[in-house]
Amino acid sequence: MNTNTKHIIKLSGPERRQLNNTIHKGTHKARVILRAHALLMSHAGMSKDACALRLATGRNMIQRVRDRF
């Protein structure tokens, strides 16, 4: 598997609103909020490495979130 491939994440308006609500509501588990941040950053065009660095997590976690989406 090539780790340099870039996943293009395109979120619709309702999907973005739902992820933002998840982040800002504060009643979800930390891992759910982290995944929401990863998806929003990916939608904004950030690389896997940049997302992982900013969220203080591993590149593999970002990759798994992108693969599931």
C-alpha positions as CSV (number, residue, x, y, z in Angstrom):
1,M,0.0,0.0,0.0
2,N,1.3,3.4,-0.9
3,T,1.3,5.7,2.1
4,N,1.7,8.8,-0.1
5,T,-1.8,8.6,-1.6
6,K,-4.0,11.5,-0.7
7,H,-7.6,10.8,0.3
8,I,-9.9,13.5,-0.9
9,I,-12.7,13.9,1.7
10,K,-15.7,15.9,0.4
11,L,-18.3,16.6,3.1
12,S,-21.7,18.0,2.3
13,G,-23.2,20.9,4.3
14,P,-25.2,18.7,6.6
15,E,-22.2,16.4,7.3
16,R,-20.0,19.4,8.2
17,R,-22.7,20.8,10.5
18,Q,-23.1,17.5,12.2
19,L,-19.4,17.1,12.8
20,N,-19.1,20.7,14.0
21,N,-22.0,20.1,16.4
22,T,-20.2,16.9,17.6
23,I,-17.1,18.9,18.4
24,H,-18.7,21.9,20.0
25,K,-21.5,20.2,22.0
26,G,-19.0,18.6,24.4
27,T,-21.1,15.5,25.3
28,H,-19.3,13.0,23.1
29,K,-16.4,10.8,23.8
30,A,-12.9,12.2,23.2
31,R,-12.2,9.7,20.4
32,V,-15.4,10.7,18.6
33,I,-14.4,14.3,18.7
34,L,-10.9,13.5,17.5
35,R,-12.3,11.6,14.5
36,A,-14.6,14.6,13.7
37,H,-11.6,16.9,13.8
38,A,-9.7,14.6,11.5
39,L,-12.5,14.5,8.9
40,L,-13.0,18.3,9.0
41,M,-9.2,18.8,8.6
42,S,-9.2,16.3,5.7
43,H,-12.1,18.1,4.1
44,A,-10.1,21.4,4.4
45,G,-7.3,19.7,2.4
46,M,-4.7,19.0,5.1
47,S,-2.4,16.1,4.6
48,K,-2.4,13.0,6.8
49,D,0.9,14.1,8.4
50,A,-0.4,17.6,9.1
51,C,-3.6,16.3,10.7
52,A,-1.7,13.8,12.9
53,L,0.7,16.5,14.0
54,R,-2.0,19.0,14.8
55,L,-4.2,16.5,16.7
56,A,-1.2,14.9,18.4
57,T,-2.0,11.4,17.2
58,G,-0.6,8.8,14.8
59,R,-0.8,8.9,11.0
60,N,-2.4,5.5,11.1
61,M,-5.4,6.8,13.1
62,I,-6.0,9.5,10.5
63,Q,-5.7,6.9,7.7
64,R,-8.2,4.6,9.4
65,V,-10.7,7.5,9.8
66,R,-10.3,8.4,6.1
67,D,-10.7,4.8,5.0
68,R,-13.9,4.4,7.0
69,F,-15.4,7.5,5.5
